[in-house]
């Protein structure tokens, strides 16, 4: 669309990659499409962004629930993001070191 929007990383809830394009979702419900790969954006963002799947990069600050034996993450915006089988242990370990309290029902 030819416009430039500046976002601070703390307003980004998650990113969803589709080939050479990435959708950026923000905490105010907006969605932006950029012509960059998820990998290139991941290199620019801090460690609080977790690569949980080949198609998803999640801001750990917005994870509110871990479901289905850590195969799914629920974000504060209501979106549920799949964690790939190969990433379950890594993601669980990283999230265990955040301020989340684990409550099992």
VMD Tcl script that builds the backbone (N, CA, C; Angstrom):
set m [mol new atoms 315]
animate dup $m
set s [atomselect $m all]
$s set {name element resname resid chain x y z} {
  {N N UNK 1 A 0.811 -1.187 0.000}
  {CA C UNK 1 A 0.000 0.000 0.000}
  {C C UNK 1 A 0.857 1.254 0.000}
  {N N UNK 2 A 2.172 1.095 0.115}
  {CA C UNK 2 A 3.069 2.228 0.016}
  {C C UNK 2 A 3.165 3.099 1.246}
  {N N UNK 3 A 2.675 2.635 2.389}
  {CA C UNK 3 A 2.807 3.456 3.583}
  {C C UNK 3 A 3.722 2.796 4.588}
  {N N UNK 4 A 4.264 3.598 5.459}
  {CA C UNK 4 A 5.159 3.094 6.493}
  {C C UNK 4 A 4.529 3.365 7.847}
  {N N UNK 5 A 4.420 2.310 8.649}
  {CA C UNK 5 A 3.883 2.420 10.002}
  {C C UNK 5 A 4.963 1.935 10.954}
  {N N UNK 6 A 5.167 2.664 12.034}
  {CA C UNK 6 A 6.159 2.288 13.020}
  {C C UNK 6 A 5.461 1.641 14.209}
  {N N UNK 7 A 5.911 0.455 14.576}
  {CA C UNK 7 A 5.358 -0.269 15.715}
  {C C UNK 7 A 6.471 -0.574 16.705}
  {N N UNK 8 A 6.173 -0.428 17.979}
  {CA C UNK 8 A 7.135 -0.877 18.982}
  {C C UNK 8 A 6.870 -2.360 19.223}
  {N N UNK 9 A 7.899 -3.140 19.478}
  {CA C UNK 9 A 7.715 -4.585 19.661}
  {C C UNK 9 A 6.728 -4.951 20.766}
  {N N UNK 10 A 6.600 -4.117 21.793}
  {CA C UNK 10 A 5.709 -4.463 22.901}
  {C C UNK 10 A 4.228 -4.425 22.532}
  {N N UNK 11 A 3.842 -3.833 21.405}
  {CA C UNK 11 A 2.431 -3.842 20.984}
  {C C UNK 11 A 2.121 -5.026 20.060}
  {N N UNK 12 A 3.137 -5.761 19.651}
  {CA C UNK 12 A 2.945 -6.908 18.758}
  {C C UNK 12 A 2.624 -8.144 19.598}
  {N N UNK 13 A 1.463 -8.770 19.327}
  {CA C UNK 13 A 1.094 -9.980 20.053}
  {C C UNK 13 A 1.698 -11.222 19.397}
  {N N UNK 14 A 1.589 -11.307 18.066}
  {CA C UNK 14 A 2.216 -12.414 17.350}
  {C C UNK 14 A 2.347 -12.078 15.878}
  {N N UNK 15 A 3.151 -12.871 15.196}
  {CA C UNK 15 A 3.359 -12.717 13.761}
  {C C UNK 15 A 3.050 -14.054 13.099}
  {N N UNK 16 A 2.430 -13.989 11.935}
  {CA C UNK 16 A 2.078 -15.199 11.191}
  {C C UNK 16 A 2.679 -15.120 9.799}
  {N N UNK 17 A 3.552 -16.056 9.491}
  {CA C UNK 17 A 4.225 -16.056 8.202}
  {C C UNK 17 A 3.493 -16.861 7.156}
  {N N UNK 18 A 3.484 -16.322 5.933}
  {CA C UNK 18 A 2.941 -17.026 4.771}
  {C C UNK 18 A 3.867 -16.764 3.604}
  {N N UNK 19 A 4.841 -17.656 3.431}
  {CA C UNK 19 A 5.815 -17.487 2.356}
  {C C UNK 19 A 6.685 -16.264 2.584}
  {N N UNK 20 A 6.733 -15.384 1.597}
  {CA C UNK 20 A 7.552 -14.173 1.700}
  {C C UNK 20 A 6.807 -13.008 2.349}
  {N N UNK 21 A 5.647 -13.281 2.906}
  {CA C UNK 21 A 4.842 -12.248 3.558}
  {C C UNK 21 A 4.588 -12.628 5.008}
  {N N UNK 22 A 4.367 -11.625 5.836}
  {CA C UNK 22 A 4.076 -11.852 7.248}
  {C C UNK 22 A 2.951 -10.922 7.688}
  {N N UNK 23 A 2.021 -11.502 8.428}
  {CA C UNK 23 A 0.972 -10.710 9.067}
  {C C UNK 23 A 1.445 -10.382 10.481}
  {N N UNK 24 A 1.354 -9.123 10.860}
  {CA C UNK 24 A 1.713 -8.682 12.201}
  {C C UNK 24 A 0.420 -8.310 12.913}
  {N N UNK 25 A 0.166 -8.956 14.061}
  {CA C UNK 25 A -1.039 -8.697 14.847}
  {C C UNK 25 A -0.649 -7.890 16.085}
  {N N UNK 26 A -1.442 -6.862 16.388}
  {CA C UNK 26 A -1.131 -5.992 17.522}
  {C C UNK 26 A -2.155 -6.156 18.642}
  {N N UNK 27 A -1.811 -5.608 19.805}
  {CA C UNK 27 A -2.666 -5.740 20.979}
  {C C UNK 27 A -3.962 -4.919 20.880}
  {N N UNK 28 A -4.072 -4.049 19.913}
  {CA C UNK 28 A -5.317 -3.298 19.740}
  {C C UNK 28 A -6.196 -3.896 18.628}
  {N N UNK 29 A -5.868 -5.123 18.204}
  {CA C UNK 29 A -6.699 -5.833 17.239}
  {C C UNK 29 A -6.394 -5.554 15.779}
  {N N UNK 30 A -5.369 -4.770 15.500}
  {CA C UNK 30 A -5.027 -4.470 14.105}
  {C C UNK 30 A -4.129 -5.556 13.533}
  {N N UNK 31 A -4.197 -5.680 12.209}
  {CA C UNK 31 A -3.421 -6.691 11.492}
  {C C UNK 31 A -2.755 -5.994 10.310}
  {N N UNK 32 A -1.449 -6.165 10.193}
  {CA C UNK 32 A -0.695 -5.528 9.109}
  {C C UNK 32 A -0.005 -6.603 8.277}
  {N N UNK 33 A 0.045 -6.390 6.975}
  {CA C UNK 33 A 0.743 -7.299 6.072}
  {C C UNK 33 A 2.028 -6.622 5.612}
  {N N UNK 34 A 3.159 -7.328 5.786}
  {CA C UNK 34 A 4.441 -6.791 5.332}
  {C C UNK 34 A 5.091 -7.795 4.389}
  {N N UNK 35 A 5.867 -7.291 3.456}
  {CA C UNK 35 A 6.514 -8.168 2.482}
  {C C UNK 35 A 7.914 -8.546 2.952}
  {N N UNK 36 A 7.951 -9.170 4.118}
  {CA C UNK 36 A 9.194 -9.711 4.681}
  {C C UNK 36 A 8.883 -11.093 5.228}
  {N N UNK 37 A 9.899 -11.939 5.258}
  {CA C UNK 37 A 9.694 -13.280 5.791}
  {C C UNK 37 A 9.657 -13.231 7.313}
  {N N UNK 38 A 9.047 -14.244 7.888}
  {CA C UNK 38 A 8.989 -14.362 9.339}
  {C C UNK 38 A 10.405 -14.477 9.913}
  {N N UNK 39 A 11.265 -15.177 9.209}
  {CA C UNK 39 A 12.646 -15.346 9.664}
  {C C UNK 39 A 13.370 -14.000 9.746}
  {N N UNK 40 A 13.220 -13.160 8.748}
  {CA C UNK 40 A 13.915 -11.868 8.762}
  {C C UNK 40 A 13.388 -10.969 9.872}
  {N N UNK 41 A 12.092 -11.028 10.146}
  {CA C UNK 41 A 11.525 -10.233 11.236}
  {C C UNK 41 A 11.954 -10.783 12.599}
  {N N UNK 42 A 12.055 -12.107 12.712}
  {CA C UNK 42 A 12.471 -12.729 13.969}
  {C C UNK 42 A 13.877 -12.284 14.362}
  {N N UNK 43 A 14.734 -12.075 13.382}
  {CA C UNK 43 A 16.109 -11.639 13.655}
  {C C UNK 43 A 16.153 -10.219 14.206}
  {N N UNK 44 A 15.124 -9.429 13.948}
  {CA C UNK 44 A 15.081 -8.039 14.401}
  {C C UNK 44 A 14.418 -7.876 15.771}
  {N N UNK 45 A 13.700 -8.906 16.224}
  {CA C UNK 45 A 12.942 -8.801 17.473}
  {C C UNK 45 A 13.697 -9.441 18.634}
  {N N UNK 46 A 13.289 -9.101 19.857}
  {CA C UNK 46 A 13.975 -9.554 21.063}
  {C C UNK 46 A 13.687 -11.020 21.384}
  {N N UNK 47 A 14.343 -11.497 22.429}
  {CA C UNK 47 A 14.190 -12.883 22.865}
  {C C UNK 47 A 12.815 -13.198 23.441}
  {N N UNK 48 A 12.025 -12.181 23.752}
  {CA C UNK 48 A 10.695 -12.476 24.285}
  {C C UNK 48 A 9.744 -12.947 23.178}
  {N N UNK 49 A 10.183 -12.873 21.917}
  {CA C UNK 49 A 9.415 -13.421 20.798}
  {C C UNK 49 A 9.893 -14.845 20.550}
  {N N UNK 50 A 8.970 -15.787 20.668}
  {CA C UNK 50 A 9.301 -17.202 20.562}
  {C C UNK 50 A 8.830 -17.770 19.233}
  {N N UNK 51 A 9.721 -18.465 18.557}
  {CA C UNK 51 A 9.345 -19.153 17.316}
  {C C UNK 51 A 8.740 -20.481 17.740}
  {N N UNK 52 A 7.416 -20.577 17.733}
  {CA C UNK 52 A 6.725 -21.758 18.231}
  {C C UNK 52 A 6.325 -22.727 17.124}
  {N N UNK 53 A 6.440 -22.264 15.890}
  {CA C UNK 53 A 6.006 -23.042 14.728}
  {C C UNK 53 A 6.655 -22.394 13.518}
  {N N UNK 54 A 6.733 -23.109 12.408}
  {CA C UNK 54 A 7.341 -22.505 11.225}
  {C C UNK 54 A 6.557 -21.289 10.736}
  {N N UNK 55 A 5.291 -21.199 11.122}
  {CA C UNK 55 A 4.445 -20.096 10.675}
  {C C UNK 55 A 4.140 -19.058 11.753}
  {N N UNK 56 A 4.604 -19.265 12.995}
  {CA C UNK 56 A 4.231 -18.355 14.078}
  {C C UNK 56 A 5.417 -17.920 14.940}
  {N N UNK 57 A 5.394 -16.649 15.256}
  {CA C UNK 57 A 6.331 -16.043 16.198}
  {C C UNK 57 A 5.459 -15.323 17.221}
  {N N UNK 58 A 5.583 -15.704 18.502}
  {CA C UNK 58 A 4.671 -15.232 19.538}
  {C C UNK 58 A 5.416 -14.387 20.561}
  {N N UNK 59 A 4.794 -13.277 20.971}
  {CA C UNK 59 A 5.329 -12.450 22.051}
  {C C UNK 59 A 4.926 -13.119 23.365}
  {N N UNK 60 A 5.895 -13.590 24.142}
  {CA C UNK 60 A 5.634 -14.326 25.382}
  {C C UNK 60 A 4.818 -13.508 26.377}
  {N N UNK 61 A 4.898 -12.193 26.302}
  {CA C UNK 61 A 4.141 -11.338 27.223}
  {C C UNK 61 A 2.633 -11.461 27.040}
  {N N UNK 62 A 2.181 -11.961 25.901}
  {CA C UNK 62 A 0.753 -12.051 25.615}
  {C C UNK 62 A 0.200 -13.472 25.730}
  {N N UNK 63 A 1.024 -14.422 26.160}
  {CA C UNK 63 A 0.551 -15.793 26.357}
  {C C UNK 63 A -0.192 -15.851 27.694}
  {N N UNK 64 A -1.468 -16.253 27.634}
  {CA C UNK 64 A -2.271 -16.313 28.859}
  {C C UNK 64 A -2.600 -17.742 29.273}
  {N N UNK 65 A -2.451 -18.693 28.358}
  {CA C UNK 65 A -2.789 -20.069 28.699}
  {C C UNK 65 A -2.039 -21.039 27.797}
  {N N UNK 66 A -1.640 -22.154 28.404}
  {CA C UNK 66 A -1.017 -23.238 27.652}
  {C C UNK 66 A -1.982 -24.407 27.690}
  {N N UNK 67 A -2.365 -24.930 26.517}
  {CA C UNK 67 A -3.400 -25.956 26.457}
  {C C UNK 67 A -2.894 -27.197 25.734}
  {N N UNK 68 A -3.645 -28.278 25.921}
  {CA C UNK 68 A -3.376 -29.539 25.232}
  {C C UNK 68 A -1.925 -29.976 25.369}
  {N N UNK 69 A -1.484 -30.106 26.628}
  {CA C UNK 69 A -0.102 -30.513 26.920}
  {C C UNK 69 A 0.912 -29.635 26.193}
  {N N UNK 70 A 0.689 -28.343 26.233}
  {CA C UNK 70 A 1.567 -27.331 25.646}
  {C C UNK 70 A 1.625 -27.362 24.126}
  {N N UNK 71 A 0.658 -28.010 23.469}
  {CA C UNK 71 A 0.605 -28.029 21.997}
  {C C UNK 71 A -0.079 -26.796 21.438}
  {N N UNK 72 A -0.726 -26.014 22.320}
  {CA C UNK 72 A -1.483 -24.854 21.891}
  {C C UNK 72 A -1.269 -23.738 22.911}
  {N N UNK 73 A -1.100 -22.519 22.404}
  {CA C UNK 73 A -0.973 -21.353 23.268}
  {C C UNK 73 A -2.161 -20.436 23.005}
  {N N UNK 74 A -2.777 -19.960 24.087}
  {CA C UNK 74 A -3.849 -18.983 23.950}
  {C C UNK 74 A -3.278 -17.623 24.290}
  {N N UNK 75 A -3.534 -16.650 23.423}
  {CA C UNK 75 A -3.012 -15.303 23.603}
  {C C UNK 75 A -4.090 -14.389 24.176}
  {N N UNK 76 A -3.679 -13.277 24.741}
  {CA C UNK 76 A -4.621 -12.346 25.366}
  {C C UNK 76 A -5.643 -11.787 24.378}
  {N N UNK 77 A -5.322 -11.800 23.089}
  {CA C UNK 77 A -6.257 -11.306 22.071}
  {C C UNK 77 A -7.324 -12.344 21.730}
  {N N UNK 78 A -7.206 -13.556 22.313}
  {CA C UNK 78 A -8.169 -14.617 22.054}
  {C C UNK 78 A -7.715 -15.626 21.014}
  {N N UNK 79 A -6.701 -15.297 20.262}
  {CA C UNK 79 A -6.178 -16.187 19.211}
  {C C UNK 79 A -5.466 -17.373 19.848}
  {N N UNK 80 A -5.631 -18.539 19.248}
  {CA C UNK 80 A -4.926 -19.740 19.684}
  {C C UNK 80 A -3.903 -20.116 18.619}
  {N N UNK 81 A -2.680 -20.365 19.053}
  {CA C UNK 81 A -1.575 -20.638 18.141}
  {C C UNK 81 A -1.022 -22.036 18.424}
  {N N UNK 82 A -0.826 -22.805 17.374}
  {CA C UNK 82 A -0.301 -24.163 17.481}
  {C C UNK 82 A 1.210 -24.120 17.719}
  {N N UNK 83 A 1.680 -25.009 18.596}
  {CA C UNK 83 A 3.112 -25.195 18.809}
  {C C UNK 83 A 3.504 -26.488 18.103}
  {N N UNK 84 A 4.539 -26.427 17.283}
  {CA C UNK 84 A 4.948 -27.633 16.557}
  {C C UNK 84 A 5.516 -28.669 17.524}
  {N N UNK 85 A 5.401 -29.942 17.147}
  {CA C UNK 85 A 5.893 -31.037 18.007}
  {C C UNK 85 A 7.351 -30.843 18.384}
  {N N UNK 86 A 8.160 -30.422 17.445}
  {CA C UNK 86 A 9.594 -30.272 17.689}
  {C C UNK 86 A 9.919 -29.123 18.627}
  {N N UNK 87 A 9.009 -28.200 18.792}
  {CA C UNK 87 A 9.269 -27.009 19.613}
  {C C UNK 87 A 8.651 -27.083 21.012}
  {N N UNK 88 A 7.872 -28.121 21.312}
  {CA C UNK 88 A 7.141 -28.182 22.589}
  {C C UNK 88 A 8.076 -28.040 23.788}
  {N N UNK 89 A 9.136 -28.834 23.847}
  {CA C UNK 89 A 10.048 -28.786 25.002}
  {C C UNK 89 A 10.717 -27.423 25.130}
  {N N UNK 90 A 11.194 -26.899 24.030}
  {CA C UNK 90 A 11.874 -25.602 24.033}
  {C C UNK 90 A 10.938 -24.487 24.493}
  {N N UNK 91 A 9.739 -24.454 23.918}
  {CA C UNK 91 A 8.767 -23.414 24.259}
  {C C UNK 91 A 8.327 -23.552 25.716}
  {N N UNK 92 A 8.068 -24.783 26.159}
  {CA C UNK 92 A 7.666 -25.005 27.553}
  {C C UNK 92 A 8.752 -24.533 28.511}
  {N N UNK 93 A 9.996 -24.842 28.189}
  {CA C UNK 93 A 11.112 -24.409 29.031}
  {C C UNK 93 A 11.220 -22.897 29.099}
  {N N UNK 94 A 11.066 -22.236 27.980}
  {CA C UNK 94 A 11.149 -20.774 27.957}
  {C C UNK 94 A 9.981 -20.133 28.701}
  {N N UNK 95 A 8.785 -20.680 28.520}
  {CA C UNK 95 A 7.622 -20.110 29.196}
  {C C UNK 95 A 7.639 -20.399 30.694}
  {N N UNK 96 A 8.279 -21.492 31.107}
  {CA C UNK 96 A 8.396 -21.802 32.542}
  {C C UNK 96 A 9.236 -20.736 33.252}
  {N N UNK 97 A 10.093 -20.046 32.512}
  {CA C UNK 97 A 10.961 -19.030 33.111}
  {C C UNK 97 A 10.390 -17.629 33.008}
  {N N UNK 98 A 9.146 -17.501 32.559}
  {CA C UNK 98 A 8.494 -16.194 32.511}
  {C C UNK 98 A 7.668 -16.028 33.767}
  {N N UNK 99 A 6.891 -14.982 33.855}
  {CA C UNK 99 A 6.087 -14.711 35.037}
  {C C UNK 99 A 4.757 -15.439 35.053}
  {N N UNK 100 A 4.576 -16.405 34.163}
  {CA C UNK 100 A 3.311 -17.155 34.134}
  {C C UNK 100 A 3.247 -18.125 35.316}
  {N N UNK 101 A 2.086 -18.221 35.906}
  {CA C UNK 101 A 1.865 -19.187 36.973}
  {C C UNK 101 A 1.125 -20.369 36.359}
  {N N UNK 102 A 1.642 -21.568 36.595}
  {CA C UNK 102 A 1.026 -22.755 36.016}
  {C C UNK 102 A -0.037 -23.285 36.971}
  {N N UNK 103 A -1.287 -23.333 36.516}
  {CA C UNK 103 A -2.400 -23.844 37.304}
  {C C UNK 103 A -3.045 -24.960 36.498}
  {N N UNK 104 A -3.048 -26.149 37.026}
  {CA C UNK 104 A -3.662 -27.273 36.326}
  {C C UNK 104 A -5.043 -27.528 36.903}
  {N N UNK 105 A -6.002 -27.732 36.021}
  {CA C UNK 105 A -7.374 -27.965 36.484}
  {C C UNK 105 A -7.718 -29.423 36.337}
}
mol reanalyze $m
mol bondsrecalc $m
mol representation Tube
mol addrep $m
